[in-house]
Amino acid sequence: MICEVADCENEVRCHKWNLCNRHHLRFLRHGNPTGGGTDYGARTKFLDILKNYTGSDCVTWPFGLNPKGYGTMSYKGKQTSAQRAVAFHCYGDPGEGIWEAAHSCGNGNKGCCNPKHIRWATREENHADRILHGTSNRGERNGQAKLTGEQVLDIFMSNASTKELAKKYNVCYEAARDIRNGKRWKSVTEGFRR
């Protein structure tokens, strides 16, 4: 059986879509069996356009987005996020240390790549931005959270014993104790007094 892409004479390796190996890999990576390969120049040209962009609105990355909504590309031979490529291209190498490309607009997960919205930041600064923009996975937004904010406040404010509260909410004693001592779920208990 021959690949269904026009002018391709290769044998089918993926029978689900009737594609040869090369076109199947392109389909997986770019969402299109004929995608990729030729648009590297277009992405680099787009980075050059962004370098001189003066607008203040978010600019959505027009090429591939990952499942979390961030733009992706190959930059200087390495696969990276579009915002990191924009930061390198517009501001240069940040130097030694662990630097992240942080968004001031909070729309990085929507593909924003406006260089006016992107800057080099430490991990702590980037995390503070995520908290400020409401995109952090703290508290209930964390996929492993067992408690709601309301339950955490009940544990924090209750006069019941820590052991009883741990049993009531099906968490370990240490988790309930740390909530009561303000060591866990600080984002919820901050500002409340026992």
N, C-alpha and C positions, 0 to 999 in steps of 0.2 A: 504494500500500500504506500502511496506517495503523499508527502506533506500537502495539505490543502492550501498553503500560501502560494499565491501566483508566482510562477517562474522558479519555484523551488522543486528540485528533483530528488531531494533526500527522502530516505525511508522514514516512515512514521515510527516514533518511539513512544509518544503519548497518545494512546488510542482514545482517550476521553475526548480530546479536541482534534484528533487527527493531525498532529503536528510533529515535525521532526524535533530532535533534541535541541537544536539551536533556537528554533522559533518557540518551542515550549519554554525554554529558559527566559527568553525575552518576554514572553507572556507573563510569566511569574514575577519578573522583576519590574516590568513597566506597565502591565495590564493590557498590553497589545503585542501580538506576535511579531509585528514589524517595528515595534518601538525600540528606542535606545540606539546606541551606536553612532547615530548621526547627529544627535542633538547636543553633544558635548559643547560644540562651538556656540550653539544657541544659549546654553546656560552661562558660559563664560561671557558672552556678549551682554546677557542680562545683568550679570554682576557689574560689568563696566557701566551700564546704564544706571544701576542703583548707586554706584559710587558718586555720580553727579546729580542724583535725585534730590530735589529741594522741597518736595511736598511734605506735609505733616500727617497725612492720612496713612492708614495701614496699607501696605502693598502685599497682595497675596502671591505666594510663590506659584508661578504658572506651570511648573513641571511636576514631577512625582511627589506625593505626600505619603508619609508613613501612616500606619493605622492610628497613631495618636494625633495626627493632623499636622505634624511638622514637615517642612520641606526637606528633601534629601537630594544629594548629588555627590558626584565624585569630584574632589578638589585636590589638585596636585597629587594625583594617583591614589588617594585614600577616600573611601566612602565616608561621608560626614553629613551632618545636618546643614540645611541651607543657611540657617542663621549663623552657624559657626563659619561657613565659607564666606558669608557676607562680612562678618567681623574681621576675618583674616584679610579679605580683599580690600576692605575700606580702611581698617585701622592698623593692619600689620600684625605681626606676631606679638602676643602679650608678654613674652619673656618667660622666665622660669616660674614654676609654681603651677598649681592646678587652677586654670581659668576656664570659666564657662561663658558662653554667649547668652546674656540675660536680656529680657525684653522689658522695656519700661511701660509698654502699652498693655501687657497681659494677654496679648493675642497670638503668642507664639504657637499655641496649639491650634490656631486657625490658619496657619501658614504665613503669618506676617513676616516680611523680610525687609522692611523699611530700615535703612541703616541709621536713621535718626532715632529709631526705637530700640536699637541693639547696641550693647556695649559689653566690654569685657568685665566680668565680675567674679568675685570669689564664690565658692559654693555657698557660704553662709549668706552673702548678699543676694545671690540668686534665689535661695530658699526664702529669704525675707520678702523678696518681690512676689514670689508665688503665694505667700500668706496674704500679702497686701491685695493681690488681685483675685484671691479666692480660688486659685488653681492648685493649691497644695492638697496633698492627700492626707492631711491631718484629721484626726477625730473620726467621725462617722464616714468620711469619704475614703478612708483607708480600707482596702479590700479585706483586711484581716480583723477589722474591728468587731468585737462581740457586743459592745455596749453603745447605747445612744447617748447623746449629750445629757438628756434628761435623767437617765439612769446614773450617769457619772455624778451629776449634781446631787442626786439622792444619796449616793455612797458618801460623797464629800460632806454633805450637810447633816446626815442622819446621826441620831444618838444611839442607834443600835450598834452591837459589837461588829467588829470587822469580820469575824468569822461568820456571823449570821448574814451579813451583806454579801459576802463572797458566795455563800450557798444560795442566797435568794437570786442572785444574778448569774449564777453558774460560771464564776471566774475563780481563779486560784486566790488563795489568801494573800499572797504577795502583791498581786495586782490591785486588790481592794485596799490593802495597806498603803501602797504607793499612791493611789488616788487620794486617800485621806490625808497623806503627808504632803500632797502637792508635787509629787515627783513624776506622776503620769497624768496625761490629759490636762496639762497646764492651760492649754488654749481654752478649755471650758471652765475650769475652776478659778482662773485668774480673775481677780476683782471680787470674789466671794470670800467671806470670812466664816469660819466655823465658830 
